[in-house]
Amino acid sequence: MDQKSITEFIIQKYQEDEQVMIQLFVQWCENHEIDPFVLYQKAYPSQGPNEAIKTIIDSNESMDLDIDSGTLIEVLQLFGNDDLAFVVSEEANKFPND
């Protein structure tokens, strides 16, 4: 595999993993009856609506998983979404048992 192919492969895998992260975030929001757009805007107020979230919601690809808040926070942090992880943590602290 040449360097260009390796680079393309790494980028493709990152993008696929990023999609899974977004799916987990959207599913977590659905499980807790939270609007993912509102939560995302709370974390990143200077950004517009997140098209990736819209795409996931429009695709109707529900994962039907009960996602632990701590796991979601860790996944978000792995992708450098520390602000979103913080907002998710704040919301999770409002839940009686999560």
N, C-alpha and C positions, 0 to 999 in steps of 0.2 A: 504494500500500500504506500503510495507516495504521500508527501507532506500535505498536498492539497486535499487528497481524499481523506486523510486522517482528520484534518481540520473540518471538513464538511461533515464527516461522521460525528465528531464531537458536538458541533453546532446542532445537528439534527437531533441527537440524543438529549441535549439540553432543552431544546424546544419541546420535545415530546414530554420530558419530565416536568417542564414548566406547565404544560397543558394539564397534566395530572394534578399538579399543585392547585391550579385554578379550579379544576373539577372538585377537589377536596374542599376548597374554600366555599364554593357555591353550595355543595351538598351540606356542609356544616351550617351555613346560613339557612338553608331550607329546613334542616332538622330543628333549628331553633327559631324558626319563623322570623328571620331577620332579612331585610333587604340587602343583598350583597353590594348593590350600587351605593347605597347610603353608607354602609360601613367602609367601603373602599374610599369614598369621598371624604369621610371623616379622617382617614389615615393620610390621604393625599389630596388636600383641598385645592391645590393649584392645578391638578390634572383634570382633564375632562373625563367624561364617561369612559370606562374601560371596555374597549371593543372585545377583548378576549372573554370577559365575563359575559357580555351580551351573546357572543357566539356559543359559549357553553350552554347558556340558558335556552337560546333559540334551538340548539340541536336536541334539546330534551333528553340528554344522555344522563339520566339520573343514575347515580352509583348505588343508591339504596343501602348506604352504609351508615352506621352510627359512629361518627368520627369524634374521638376524644379531643377535647379542646387543647390539651397539652401536646398531643401529636400534631395537630394542625399548626400550633404556634411554632413547634420545632421545624416543621416543613417550610413554613413561611420564612423563618430565619435562615434556613439553608440556602434559600434563593435571594437572600438580602432584603426581604420585605419586612424589615424590623419595625417600621411604623405600623404596618398592617398587623403584624404579630402583637404589637402593643395594644392596638384597638380591640383585637379579638380577645386578648387577655382581659381587658377592661369589661367587655361584654360577658365573658365567661364567668367573671367574678360575681356577676349579678344572678347567675343560675344557682338554684338551691343545691343541686348535686350533679356536678359534671366532672 
